[in-house]
Each structure stands twice: as C-alpha cells, then as structure tokens.
Amino acid sequence: MRTTESFPQIRRLLIGAVLALGLPCTALADEQKPPAKPLDVKKSFSTICGYCHGDYGRKASKAPQLMNSERTDEYLFNIIKNGKPGGMAAFSSAFSDDQIHQIVKFIRKLKPDEEPQNP
C-alpha cells in the first residue's frame, strides 16, 4: 500500500525536477540567438526602392523624388509600411518598424551632390 501512496509524491517530484531543469534551458536558448544583422539601408534602398525612386530617391523616376520631400516623417513611414493603393506596394512584411524608421532617416539625409550614407 505504501507504494501506491508514494507514487503521486514521486510523480510530483519528477514533474518538479523536469520543470526546474527545463526552464533554464529555454532561457539559455534565448540568450544564444545570434544578434540581428543591422539593415544596410543604402543597399536595401538601391535594390528595392531604387527601381521606382531614381538615384536613391534624389530624382523623380517612375515614382516621385524623395529628397527634400515636404511630407512628414509619419507620412513617409506610413506609405513605406502600408503602401498606397495603385501607387506603391506595402513593405510591412519586408521591414520592421525600426527598419522603416531607418529608411526615413536615410531619405532625410539625402543631399544632391553627396554619396548617400547609412543612417
């Protein structure tokens, strides 16, 4: 009879041990993720946006010039993220919000006679 009474206690101890050993392992797995590679905004802009926004957005092409745009940062962010029906694709699945903010900073730093630089 003692065997059946001690079985639930052993089971509880075993479950507790598994949980105690398993939780630090998941925390260790999270710590070992490689850091996210920073976005090369200049390269991304050239290969993705440059098809429509000529010369890194410094000249009008298939799409408007972005350099010296009078649009707000919020407007540029929303257009990049959500697109414009019939005008521009949405890039929310390609870029995180932080990356879109970096792209807006890149656009704001464009100068007519200077090579564009990553923000």
C-alpha positions as CSV (number, residue, x, y, z in Angstrom):
1,M,0.0,0.0,0.0
2,R,2.8,2.4,0.7
3,T,3.9,2.1,-2.9
4,T,0.7,3.5,-4.3
5,E,0.7,6.3,-1.7
6,S,4.2,7.3,-2.5
7,F,3.7,7.2,-6.3
8,P,1.8,10.6,-6.5
9,Q,4.6,12.1,-4.4
10,I,7.3,10.7,-6.7
11,R,5.4,11.9,-9.7
12,R,5.2,15.4,-8.3
13,L,8.9,15.4,-7.6
14,L,9.7,14.2,-11.1
15,I,7.5,16.8,-12.7
16,G,9.1,19.5,-10.5
17,A,12.6,18.4,-11.5
18,V,11.7,18.4,-15.2
19,L,10.2,21.9,-14.9
20,A,13.2,23.1,-12.9
21,L,15.7,21.7,-15.4
22,G,13.7,22.7,-18.5
23,L,13.2,26.4,-17.7
24,P,16.9,27.4,-17.5
25,C,17.4,25.5,-20.8
26,T,14.8,27.7,-22.6
27,A,16.3,30.8,-21.1
28,L,19.8,29.7,-22.3
29,A,18.4,29.1,-25.8
30,D,17.1,32.6,-25.9
31,E,20.4,34.0,-24.9
32,Q,22.3,32.1,-27.6
33,K,20.3,33.6,-30.5
34,P,22.7,35.5,-32.8
35,P,22.2,39.2,-32.8
36,A,20.0,40.6,-35.7
37,K,22.1,41.8,-38.6
38,P,21.7,45.5,-39.0
39,L,19.9,46.7,-42.1
40,D,22.1,48.1,-44.8
41,V,19.7,50.9,-45.7
42,K,21.6,52.2,-48.6
43,K,21.9,48.8,-50.3
44,S,18.2,47.9,-49.5
45,F,17.1,51.2,-50.9
46,S,19.1,50.7,-54.0
47,T,17.9,47.2,-54.7
48,I,14.2,47.6,-53.6
49,C,13.2,51.2,-53.7
50,G,15.6,52.4,-56.4
51,Y,13.6,50.7,-59.1
52,C,11.0,53.4,-58.8
53,H,12.8,56.1,-56.9
54,G,15.8,57.0,-59.1
55,D,19.3,57.8,-57.8
56,Y,18.5,56.8,-54.2
57,G,15.3,58.9,-54.2
58,R,17.2,62.0,-55.2
59,K,15.5,62.2,-58.6
60,A,12.0,61.5,-59.9
61,S,11.7,58.4,-61.9
62,K,8.7,56.0,-62.0
63,A,7.9,57.5,-58.6
64,P,8.4,60.9,-57.0
65,Q,11.7,62.3,-55.8
66,L,12.1,61.8,-52.1
67,M,15.0,64.1,-51.3
68,N,13.7,67.4,-49.7
69,S,10.2,66.0,-49.5
70,E,7.7,68.2,-47.8
71,R,5.9,65.1,-46.5
72,T,6.2,64.4,-42.7
73,D,8.3,61.5,-41.4
74,E,5.0,60.0,-40.2
75,Y,3.6,60.2,-43.7
76,L,6.7,58.6,-45.3
77,F,6.7,55.9,-42.6
78,N,3.0,55.0,-43.2
79,I,3.5,54.9,-47.0
80,I,6.5,52.6,-46.7
81,K,4.7,50.4,-44.2
82,N,1.2,50.3,-45.7
83,G,1.7,51.3,-49.3
84,K,-0.6,53.3,-51.5
85,P,-3.3,51.6,-53.5
86,G,-2.5,51.8,-57.1
87,G,0.8,53.5,-56.4
88,M,3.2,51.8,-54.1
89,A,3.5,48.3,-52.5
90,A,3.4,47.9,-48.8
91,F,6.7,46.8,-47.2
92,S,5.4,45.9,-43.7
93,S,6.3,42.3,-44.3
94,A,9.8,43.1,-45.6
95,F,10.9,45.6,-42.9
96,S,10.3,46.0,-39.2
97,D,9.0,49.4,-37.8
98,D,12.6,50.2,-36.7
99,Q,14.0,49.5,-40.1
100,I,11.3,51.7,-41.7
101,H,12.3,54.5,-39.4
102,Q,15.9,54.0,-40.5
103,I,14.8,54.2,-44.2
104,V,13.0,57.5,-43.4
105,K,16.2,58.8,-41.7
106,F,18.1,57.8,-44.9
107,I,15.7,59.7,-47.1
108,R,16.0,62.8,-44.8
109,K,19.8,62.8,-45.1
110,L,19.9,62.7,-48.9
111,K,21.9,65.5,-50.5
112,P,22.1,66.3,-54.2
113,D,25.9,66.0,-54.7
114,E,26.9,63.7,-51.9
115,E,27.0,59.9,-51.9
116,P,24.2,58.6,-49.7
117,Q,25.2,57.1,-46.3
118,N,23.5,54.7,-44.0
119,P,21.9,56.4,-41.0
